[in-house]
């Protein structure tokens, strides 16, 4: 569960002050905030692509090939999904940038 959240445990990148700053983080050994020299922006500029390239250079989520099936003397066409020789799309630039899933902000529209 939680596939849309960050994978890092024990790290809160959007802390307002380095080192936690809160009364509960000052005394605990396992604080959720690590000290950082730079602030992390709340935006995501790239993502991993979900599509694939085939041998011809076509880009799609899924690829199918048509196969001819003979059953009871009748020919019929059947689609079979292709799993081999597919190249992942890679990193995709987002335009415009998105707000990070773990950023604590409430979006309000009037």
C-alpha positions in Angstrom: 0.0 0.0 0.0 1.1 3.6 -0.4 2.7 3.2 -3.8 2.3 6.9 -4.5 4.3 8.0 -1.4 8.0 8.3 -0.9 10.0 5.0 -0.4 12.4 6.5 2.2 11.5 5.7 5.8 12.5 7.9 8.7 13.1 10.9 6.5 10.8 13.9 6.1 12.3 16.1 3.3 9.9 19.0 3.7 10.9 20.0 7.3 10.7 23.7 8.0 13.9 23.7 10.2 16.9 21.5 10.0 17.2 19.0 12.8 13.4 18.8 13.6 13.0 21.9 15.8 10.0 20.4 17.6 9.9 19.4 21.2 9.2 15.8 20.4 12.2 15.6 18.0 14.7 17.2 20.4 14.7 14.3 22.9 14.1 11.3 20.7 16.9 9.2 19.2 14.9 8.4 16.1 13.6 11.8 14.9 11.9 11.8 11.6 13.9 14.8 10.3 17.5 14.7 9.4 19.5 17.9 9.3 20.1 19.2 5.7 22.1 22.0 4.5 19.7 22.8 1.7 15.9 23.0 1.5 14.1 20.5 -0.7 11.6 22.0 -3.2 8.0 20.8 -3.0 7.9 20.1 -6.8 8.5 17.1 -8.9 10.1 17.8 -12.3 10.6 14.3 -13.7 9.0 10.9 -13.4 9.7 7.4 -14.7 7.9 6.7 -17.9 5.2 4.0 -18.0 5.4 3.3 -21.8 7.7 1.1 -23.9 9.3 1.3 -27.4 9.2 -1.7 -29.7 11.6 -2.8 -32.4 9.9 -0.3 -34.9 10.3 2.6 -32.5 6.6 2.8 -31.7 5.7 4.1 -28.2 2.7 2.5 -26.3 1.7 1.1 -23.0 1.0 -2.4 -24.5 1.9 -4.1 -27.7 -0.1 -6.9 -29.4 0.5 -9.1 -32.4 -2.2 -10.8 -34.5 -1.9 -14.6 -34.8 -4.0 -16.8 -37.0 -5.7 -19.7 -35.1 -7.3 -22.6 -36.9 -10.1 -24.2 -34.9 -12.5 -26.8 -36.3 -11.4 -26.0 -39.9 -12.1 -22.3 -39.5 -9.5 -19.6 -39.4 -9.7 -16.9 -36.8 -7.5 -14.1 -35.7 -6.4 -13.7 -32.1 -4.4 -10.9 -30.4 -1.4 -12.0 -28.4 0.4 -9.6 -26.1 4.1 -9.0 -26.8 6.5 -9.1 -23.9 9.9 -9.4 -25.6 12.1 -6.8 -27.2 10.5 -3.9 -25.4 12.6 -0.9 -24.2 11.3 1.2 -21.3 10.7 4.9 -22.0 12.9 6.1 -19.2 12.8 9.4 -17.5 10.0 11.8 -18.6 10.1 15.6 -18.0 6.9 17.0 -16.5 5.6 20.2 -17.9 4.3 21.9 -15.7 6.0 20.5 -12.5 3.7 18.7 -10.0 3.5 19.0 -6.3 5.2 16.1 -4.4 2.9 13.6 -2.9 4.4 13.9 0.6 4.3 17.7 0.7 2.0 18.8 3.5 -0.3 21.3 1.8 -4.0 21.7 1.5 -5.2 22.7 -1.9 -8.3 25.0 -1.7 -10.4 26.4 -4.6 -13.1 29.1 -4.1 
